[in-house]
């Protein structure tokens, strides 16, 4: 995962409503209308948020009879988390280097 | 009272069209009123406000879309244009003609009441045609089911 693909993912995640949608979908696949029944948001607004999440690969549509259900793509979230981990590790190394240099002075 | 059960909306990916045909156990004049009178549209779809040129919006508590009346042939057909892009981050204040779709309702009297067809075209003009086709397909299935319930309940 490159930084250019990471930034749109964070933009999509940077919204309270989309977090609540992702949290709901974590309980199980659901359609926009089912989500509208559980969250204080209309189907029209949820459709928009789901499309934003789908665009960056965080959710995917799963046709189920006459409706489309959405599923969280766990691998995409895990890849994002690994990337953040890598950033954290890199800083740990830099800080350790600073500490070593400072203590050696 | 049993409501009429209708097949869901379908997508024609090749022609960028969503369509749905439903039967409603109500006379044409009532269905016509339900799809053209802003006060009635708001009871099954969204809150519609149009000025005397047919320019305005359709809104929900958390989303406002620009809407424009394109043509009207009472009581057979009515067309509306909107910029309803479920993928773009913001909804524009006015209809963007180069990024918009048109949905047309046509009505036909039947022995049981009315046959209503909605055809929405122009998805190729949106930035993400496929995602919008899928989203609007679900939308018409849900919204028109609400219209049937409204018209077939004596409310």
Interface residues (C-beta under 8 A of the other chain):
Chain A: X31 X32 X33 X41 X42 X43 X44 X45 X47 X48 X50 X51 X52 X54 X55 X61 X66 X67 X68
Chain B: X7 X8 X46 X60 X61 X62 X63 X65 X86 X87 X89 X128 X131 X132 X134 X135 X137 X138 X139 X141 X142
